[in-house]
């Protein structure tokens, strides 16, 4: 990123890049037929995050999106974006 917060190669701002990244993760979840996982199906660290760390501050929609994520990488990106 440059001083003005834009990528010198693409010209996209950091905020726009974050939005597009989240959109790329969430858009497939809006397609009907996606099965939602249960909290008990998550790896331990994500189970703890959803059931203890953010249980009182995560919205129902955010929780549903998180439970539909397929990989640990997607979950890590979601968690990072959640705290920003």
N, C-alpha and C positions, 0 to 999 in steps of 0.2 A: 504494500500500500504506500501511496505517496502522502505528502503532507496534507493534501485535500481529502484524504480518505478513499481514494480511488485506486483501483488496480491499474498500474501503468500499461499492462498488456491489453486488458479488455476494456478499461474505462468504467467498469462497474464499481459502484460504491460498496463499502463493506456491509452496510445495512441492506442494500439490494441483494448482495450475494447471500447473506444469511436468509433473507426472505425466500429467495429462489431455492435455496437448499432445503428449507423446511417444506416449501410447496412441493418439491420433488419427492419428498418423503411422504407427505400427507395425501397428495393427489391420488395415488393408487388405492389409498384406503377408502376413498369416497366411492369407488366402484362397487356396486352391489355384489354380494356374494362373498365378500371377504369375511372369513370366520374370525371372531374375536376370541383371543385366548383367555384363559382364566389366570388369575394371579398365581395360583398354585403351579401353573405350567412354566412360570418364569424361572430363570436361574436365581439362586439365593440373593445375590446382591441387588437385583432388580426387584425382587419380591420385597425386600427390606425397604428399598427406596419408595415404592408405591404404597406399601402398607404401613410404613412408619414415618419416613422422612417427610413426605408431602401429603400424607393422608388428609390433612385439614385444609390444604391450600390449593390442591389440584382440582380443576373443574371436571365435571362429569365427561365433557367432550374430550378434554385433554387425556383423561384416564382411558377413555375408549380408544383414542388414537394410539396411545402408548401400548395398550394391550394388543393392538393389531400389528405392531412392528414385528418384523420377521427375524432380524439379526441383532446381535449385540452391538454392532457398529451403529445401526439405526437408533437403537436405544440410547447409546452414548451421545449421539448427536442431538437427540430429542432432549436429554437431560441437560446438556450444555445450553441449548437454546431456551429451555424452560427457565433457567436461572438468570438469563440476560434480560 
